């Protein structure tokens, strides 16, 4: 297989660029699909319905949410109110998204969601990879009663919709773990900002109200699908890259991310990692592999780690097998 010689950076050793098809910002085919009027506006539910949303800036989005069955109300069993100003909890967010995307219900794995009326929705969100948990790195809890912040909401929606990476434009999101997701949401037109008309800020730590969530979901699911999704570039890095200076590897990853790369494949040798026999992990290579994987994932890159070269002790020929 041909490999490209390094051109722009000494640390970029023997890389092969390949184009990988990726889904664009279009909602999943099985998601709740909206009805639009001839003018392209949301087809809302009849005027009779929630009695606490009349005149609300998010009224049309709330009525659409009700018409599509994504929300039922906030005062069962009558459900005559929507409670537009109430904050959205993480558990409620799970149910909103599960209904909107028509996700299959799943058994939960979080220790704090058992018994919740939203437990199946939380399980579905985890199974779909839309949520990871709330107590990293173990992520054994979901924190169902915690309010959803605007930054967290951005990550939920970006994962749910498979939005591509984009350049950030808000002044108050730098350094946030959700910065990339916020930028993707803005590029897709799902958020405009929080300080109109300038909209230079996103207010990432502000809590999301139920009314705001209605608009976020309505925009997410009524955006025009892209018939030809933009591809993303993936990079195959040769195993020798593992032994380059950490600072050089990081510099290359930053360049790759800036260029739109979303996936990276890293090959490493089993014969090097366990050269002395089963369970005898070589500290040098173990550290190098762990460092590369950590540097990549912390920058939002998806990693395909490929193991090759069988060590002599595991080979019938007692020689390294490639």
C-alpha positions as CSV (number, residue, x, y, z in Angstrom):
1,X,0.0,0.0,0.0
2,X,1.5,3.4,-1.0
3,X,2.4,5.9,1.7
4,X,2.9,9.6,1.5
5,X,6.2,11.0,2.6
6,X,6.2,13.8,5.2
7,X,5.8,17.2,3.7
8,X,4.6,19.8,6.2
9,X,6.0,18.5,9.5
10,X,9.0,16.3,10.5
11,X,6.8,14.3,12.9
12,X,4.3,13.3,10.3
13,X,5.8,10.0,9.3
14,X,4.5,7.8,6.5
15,X,0.8,8.8,6.5
16,X,-1.8,7.7,4.1
17,X,-4.8,9.9,3.6
18,X,-8.1,8.2,2.7
19,X,-11.5,9.6,2.2
20,X,-14.1,8.1,4.5
21,X,-17.9,8.7,3.9
22,X,-19.6,10.3,6.9
23,X,-23.2,11.2,7.6
24,X,-23.8,14.9,7.4
25,X,-26.1,17.0,9.6
26,X,-29.3,15.4,8.3
27,X,-31.5,13.9,11.0
28,X,-31.7,10.1,11.1
29,X,-34.1,8.5,8.6
30,X,-36.2,7.1,11.5
31,X,-36.4,10.5,13.4
32,X,-39.8,12.2,13.9
33,X,-40.3,14.1,10.7
34,X,-42.0,17.5,10.8
35,X,-44.9,18.8,8.7
36,X,-44.2,22.2,7.0
37,X,-46.6,24.8,5.7
38,X,-46.5,26.0,2.1
39,X,-44.4,28.9,3.4
40,X,-41.9,26.5,4.9
41,X,-42.9,27.2,8.5
42,X,-43.6,24.6,11.2
43,X,-47.0,23.0,11.0
44,X,-48.2,23.3,14.6
45,X,-50.7,21.6,16.7
46,X,-54.2,23.0,17.0
47,X,-54.6,26.2,19.1
48,X,-56.3,24.2,21.8
49,X,-53.6,22.5,24.0
50,X,-51.1,23.8,26.5
51,X,-52.6,26.8,28.3
52,X,-49.2,28.2,29.4
53,X,-47.5,28.8,26.1
54,X,-49.6,31.4,24.3
55,X,-47.4,34.3,23.3
56,X,-44.2,32.5,24.1
57,X,-41.4,33.1,21.6
58,X,-41.0,29.3,21.4
59,X,-44.7,28.6,21.0
60,X,-44.6,27.2,17.5
61,X,-41.8,24.8,18.4
62,X,-43.6,23.6,21.5
63,X,-46.8,23.0,19.5
64,X,-44.8,21.1,16.9
65,X,-43.2,19.0,19.6
66,X,-46.6,18.1,21.0
67,X,-48.0,17.3,17.5
68,X,-45.2,14.9,16.8
69,X,-45.6,13.2,20.2
70,X,-42.2,14.2,21.5
71,X,-43.7,15.9,24.5
72,X,-47.0,15.2,26.3
73,X,-47.0,17.9,28.9
74,X,-45.8,18.5,32.4
75,X,-48.9,17.9,34.6
76,X,-50.1,14.3,34.0
77,X,-52.7,13.0,33.5
78,X,-54.4,16.1,32.2
79,X,-51.3,17.5,30.6
80,X,-52.8,21.0,30.0
81,X,-49.5,22.7,30.7
82,X,-46.0,22.5,29.2
83,X,-44.1,24.4,31.9
84,X,-42.0,26.3,29.4
85,X,-39.8,28.1,31.9
86,X,-38.9,25.0,33.9
87,X,-35.4,23.7,33.5
88,X,-34.9,20.5,31.5
89,X,-33.4,17.6,33.5
90,X,-31.0,15.1,32.0
91,X,-33.6,12.4,32.4
92,X,-36.3,14.5,30.6
93,X,-33.7,15.2,27.8
94,X,-33.2,11.5,27.4
95,X,-36.9,11.0,26.8
96,X,-37.2,14.0,24.4
97,X,-34.4,12.6,22.3
98,X,-35.5,9.0,22.4
99,X,-39.0,10.0,21.2
100,X,-37.6,12.4,18.6
101,X,-35.1,9.9,17.1
102,X,-37.4,6.9,17.6
103,X,-34.6,5.1,19.5
104,X,-35.2,1.5,20.6
105,X,-35.7,1.3,24.4
106,X,-32.8,-0.4,26.2
107,X,-32.0,-1.6,29.7
108,X,-30.0,1.0,31.6
109,X,-26.5,0.5,32.9
110,X,-26.3,3.5,35.2
111,X,-26.7,2.9,39.0
112,X,-28.8,6.0,39.6
113,X,-31.5,5.6,36.9
114,X,-33.2,2.4,38.1
115,X,-36.8,3.1,39.0
116,X,-36.9,6.3,37.0
117,X,-39.8,6.8,34.6
118,X,-37.1,7.8,32.1
119,X,-34.9,4.7,32.8
120,X,-35.6,3.0,29.4
121,X,-34.9,6.3,27.5
122,X,-31.7,6.8,29.4
123,X,-30.7,3.3,28.5
124,X,-31.5,3.9,24.9
125,X,-29.4,7.1,24.9
126,X,-26.4,5.2,26.3
127,X,-26.8,2.3,23.9
128,X,-26.8,4.8,21.0
129,X,-23.7,6.5,22.2
130,X,-25.4,9.8,22.8
131,X,-24.6,9.9,26.5
132,X,-21.6,8.5,28.3
133,X,-22.5,9.3,31.9
134,X,-21.9,12.1,34.4
135,X,-19.0,10.9,36.5
136,X,-16.0,10.3,34.2
137,X,-13.9,8.3,33.8
138,X,-16.0,5.5,35.4
139,X,-19.3,6.9,34.2
140,X,-21.5,4.6,36.4
141,X,-24.0,7.4,37.0
142,X,-26.2,9.5,34.7
143,X,-27.4,12.2,37.2
144,X,-31.0,12.1,35.9
145,X,-32.2,15.0,38.1
146,X,-29.4,17.4,37.2
147,X,-30.4,20.3,34.9
148,X,-29.1,20.3,31.4
149,X,-26.8,23.1,30.6
150,X,-26.6,24.7,27.1
151,X,-23.1,23.1,26.6
152,X,-24.3,19.6,27.6
153,X,-27.3,20.0,25.3
154,X,-24.9,20.8,22.4
155,X,-23.0,17.6,23.0
156,X,-26.2,15.5,23.2
157,X,-27.6,16.9,19.9
158,X,-24.2,16.8,18.1
159,X,-23.8,13.1,19.0
160,X,-27.5,12.3,18.2
161,X,-27.3,14.0,14.8
162,X,-23.8,13.0,13.8
163,X,-22.9,16.7,13.1
164,X,-19.5,17.3,11.5
165,X,-16.8,19.4,13.2
166,X,-16.7,23.1,12.7
167,X,-14.8,26.2,13.6
168,X,-16.0,27.9,16.8
169,X,-17.1,31.5,16.8
170,X,-18.4,32.2,20.3
171,X,-16.1,34.1,22.7
172,X,-17.2,32.2,25.8
173,X,-16.7,28.6,24.8
174,X,-12.9,28.3,24.5
175,X,-11.6,25.7,26.9
176,X,-14.9,24.0,27.4
177,X,-15.0,20.2,26.9
178,X,-18.1,20.9,24.8
179,X,-16.6,23.6,22.6
180,X,-16.4,21.4,19.5
181,X,-20.0,20.3,19.9
182,X,-21.2,23.9,20.3
183,X,-19.3,24.9,17.2
184,X,-21.0,22.1,15.2
185,X,-24.4,23.1,16.5
186,X,-23.9,26.7,15.4
187,X,-22.6,25.7,12.0
188,X,-25.7,23.6,11.5
189,X,-27.9,26.6,12.3
190,X,-29.4,24.9,15.4
191,X,-28.2,27.7,17.7
192,X,-27.5,31.3,17.0
193,X,-26.1,32.4,20.4
194,X,-27.5,33.9,23.6
195,X,-26.9,37.7,23.3
196,X,-28.9,38.9,20.2
197,X,-28.4,40.7,17.9
198,X,-24.6,40.3,18.2
199,X,-24.7,36.7,19.3
200,X,-21.1,36.6,20.1
201,X,-21.7,34.4,23.2
202,X,-23.3,31.0,23.7
203,X,-23.7,31.0,27.6
204,X,-22.5,27.4,27.9
205,X,-23.2,27.1,31.6
206,X,-26.8,28.5,31.5
207,X,-29.6,26.0,32.1
208,X,-31.8,25.0,29.2
209,X,-35.5,25.6,29.8
210,X,-38.2,23.3,28.3
211,X,-39.2,26.0,25.9
212,X,-35.7,26.5,24.6
213,X,-35.3,22.7,24.3
214,X,-38.4,22.7,22.1
215,X,-36.7,25.1,19.7
216,X,-33.4,23.3,19.7
217,X,-35.2,20.0,18.8
218,X,-37.4,21.6,16.2
219,X,-34.5,23.2,14.5
220,X,-32.5,20.0,14.7
221,X,-35.2,17.9,13.1
222,X,-36.5,20.4,10.5
223,X,-33.1,21.3,9.0
224,X,-32.9,20.5,5.3
225,X,-31.0,17.2,4.7
226,X,-27.8,17.4,2.8
227,X,-28.2,14.9,-0.2
228,X,-24.4,14.6,-0.6
229,X,-22.9,14.5,2.9
230,X,-19.4,16.1,3.2
231,X,-16.7,13.5,3.5
232,X,-14.2,13.6,6.3
233,X,-10.5,12.7,5.9
234,X,-9.0,9.9,7.9
235,X,-5.3,9.3,8.4
236,X,-3.4,6.1,8.7
237,X,-0.3,6.5,10.8
238,X,2.6,4.0,10.6
239,X,3.7,2.4,13.8
240,X,7.0,4.2,13.7
241,X,5.1,7.4,14.6
242,X,4.7,6.1,18.2
243,X,8.4,6.7,18.9
244,X,8.5,10.4,17.8
245,X,8.6,13.1,20.4
246,X,5.3,13.6,22.2
247,X,5.2,17.4,21.4
248,X,5.7,16.6,17.7
249,X,2.8,14.1,17.7
250,X,0.5,16.6,19.4
251,X,1.5,19.3,16.9
252,X,0.6,17.0,14.0
253,X,-2.7,16.0,15.6
254,X,-3.6,19.7,16.0
255,X,-2.9,20.2,12.3
256,X,-5.0,17.2,11.4
257,X,-8.0,18.4,13.4
258,X,-7.7,21.9,12.0
259,X,-7.7,20.3,8.5
260,X,-11.0,18.5,9.2
261,X,-9.6,15.0,10.0
262,X,-11.9,13.1,12.2
263,X,-10.5,9.6,12.3
264,X,-7.0,8.2,12.8
265,X,-5.7,4.7,12.4
266,X,-2.6,3.7,14.5
267,X,-0.8,0.4,14.0
268,X,1.3,-1.1,16.8
269,X,3.2,-4.3,17.2
270,X,2.1,-7.1,19.5
271,X,5.7,-8.4,19.2
272,X,7.0,-5.2,20.7
273,X,4.5,-4.8,23.5
274,X,4.7,-8.4,24.8
275,X,8.1,-9.4,23.5
276,X,9.0,-11.4,26.7
277,X,6.0,-13.6,26.8
278,X,2.3,-13.4,27.8
279,X,1.6,-10.7,30.3
280,X,5.1,-9.2,30.2
281,X,4.1,-5.8,28.9
282,X,7.0,-3.6,27.7
283,X,6.7,-0.4,29.6
284,X,8.2,1.8,26.8
285,X,5.7,0.7,24.2
286,X,2.8,0.5,26.7
287,X,3.5,4.2,27.5
288,X,3.8,5.2,23.9
289,X,0.6,3.5,22.8
290,X,-1.3,4.9,25.7
291,X,0.0,8.4,25.1
292,X,-1.0,8.4,21.4
293,X,-4.5,7.1,22.1
294,X,-5.0,9.7,24.9
295,X,-3.7,12.6,22.7
296,X,-6.0,11.6,19.8
297,X,-9.2,11.0,21.8
298,X,-8.8,14.2,23.9
299,X,-8.9,16.1,20.6
300,X,-12.0,14.5,19.4
301,X,-10.4,12.1,16.9
302,X,-11.8,8.6,16.5
303,X,-9.1,6.0,16.8
304,X,-8.8,2.6,15.1
305,X,-5.9,0.8,16.8
306,X,-4.6,-2.1,14.7
307,X,-2.4,-4.8,16.3
308,X,0.0,-6.6,14.1
309,X,3.2,-8.7,14.3
310,X,2.7,-11.9,16.3
311,X,5.6,-12.4,18.8
312,X,7.8,-15.5,18.5
313,X,6.4,-17.0,21.7
314,X,2.9,-17.0,20.2
315,X,4.0,-18.2,16.7
316,X,4.3,-21.8,15.6
317,X,7.5,-20.9,13.6
318,X,9.0,-19.2,16.7
319,X,9.6,-16.1,14.6
320,X,7.9,-12.8,14.4
321,X,4.9,-13.0,12.1
322,X,3.8,-9.8,10.3
